[in-house]
Amino acid sequence: RVWFKSKFGMEACEIPRDTSCCAHVVNARQPIVCHDTTTDSRFNDSPCTLEAGFRFYMGHPIIPPGTRHVIGTVCVIDTKPRKSVPQEMQDLFHQMVSVVNGMVSMTINLAQK
């Protein structure tokens, strides 16, 4: 399952992982930016696009240091397609990913003590 830990303007709290946009990030093990999910073959027949109305997706895998396991993703979703991603949004997204990775590292370090 995919749980939305923070959201604005969405009703859903969770969706099945196998049909989620995030599943592609987990499988690819690298960031994905999709400007319009209706024109991308990975997403155009997904319930996220067809039922939930996702049009823009930007996701980044969370891979704890010292492992090769993707334990989740950080993503930004919008119901409107985007022609480009402003630099400010990219910077904020990368800061968000860094914060999450730092929290995961800290949790792992505390658990090992």
C-alpha positions in Angstrom: 0.0 0.0 0.0 0.9 3.6 -0.5 0.0 5.9 2.4 -0.2 9.7 1.9 1.5 11.1 5.0 0.9 14.7 4.0 -1.7 15.9 1.5 -3.8 18.8 0.4 -7.0 18.6 -1.7 -7.1 14.8 -1.8 -9.7 12.5 -0.2 -7.7 9.3 -0.4 -5.4 8.4 2.5 -3.9 5.3 0.8 -4.0 3.4 -2.5 -2.8 0.0 -3.7 1.0 0.1 -4.3 0.9 -2.1 -7.4 -1.1 0.5 -9.4 0.6 3.6 -7.9 3.0 6.0 -9.6 5.4 5.3 -6.7 5.7 1.7 -7.7 7.6 2.8 -10.8 10.0 4.8 -8.7 10.6 1.7 -6.4 11.1 -0.6 -9.4 13.4 1.9 -11.3 15.3 2.8 -8.0 15.7 6.3 -9.3 13.7 9.6 -9.4 10.9 10.0 -11.9 9.3 13.2 -13.2 6.2 12.9 -15.3 4.8 16.2 -16.5 1.5 14.7 -17.8 0.5 11.2 -16.7 -2.1 10.9 -19.5 0.7 11.0 -22.1 3.1 8.6 -20.3 2.7 4.9 -21.0 3.8 4.1 -17.4 0.9 6.0 -16.0 -1.9 6.6 -18.5 -3.9 3.5 -17.7 -3.3 3.7 -13.9 -6.2 4.2 -11.5 -4.2 7.2 -10.2 -4.6 8.9 -13.5 -8.0 7.6 -14.5 -9.8 7.6 -11.2 -7.9 9.9 -8.8 -7.1 12.5 -11.5 -3.3 12.7 -11.0 -1.7 14.5 -13.9 1.7 15.5 -12.6 4.0 13.2 -10.6 7.5 13.7 -9.3 8.9 10.9 -7.1 12.2 10.0 -5.4 13.2 6.7 -3.8 14.2 6.4 -0.2 17.2 4.1 0.1 18.8 4.0 3.5 22.6 4.4 3.6 24.4 1.1 3.5 21.5 -0.8 2.0 20.2 -1.4 -1.5 16.5 -1.6 -0.4 14.0 1.0 -1.4 11.8 1.5 1.7 9.5 4.1 0.2 9.3 7.3 -1.9 8.9 11.0 -1.4 6.6 12.4 -4.1 4.7 15.5 -5.3 1.4 15.0 -7.1 -0.9 17.4 -8.8 -4.1 17.2 -10.7 -2.8 19.7 -13.3 -0.1 18.8 -15.8 3.1 20.9 -15.8 5.2 21.8 -18.8 8.2 22.3 -16.6 9.2 22.2 -13.0 10.4 25.5 -11.6 13.8 25.5 -10.0 12.4 26.6 -6.7 10.1 23.6 -6.7 12.9 21.3 -7.6 15.0 22.7 -4.8 12.2 22.3 -2.2 11.6 18.8 -3.4 15.3 17.9 -3.0 15.4 19.5 0.5 12.3 17.4 1.4 14.1 14.2 0.2 17.2 15.2 2.2 15.1 15.7 5.4 13.4 12.3 4.9 16.7 10.5 4.2 18.2 12.2 7.3 15.3 11.0 9.5 15.7 7.5 8.2 19.4 7.5 8.8 18.9 8.8 12.3 16.3 6.2 13.1 18.6 3.4 11.8 21.5 4.7 13.9 19.4 4.9 17.0 18.0 1.4 16.5 21.6 0.0 16.2 22.7 1.5 19.5 
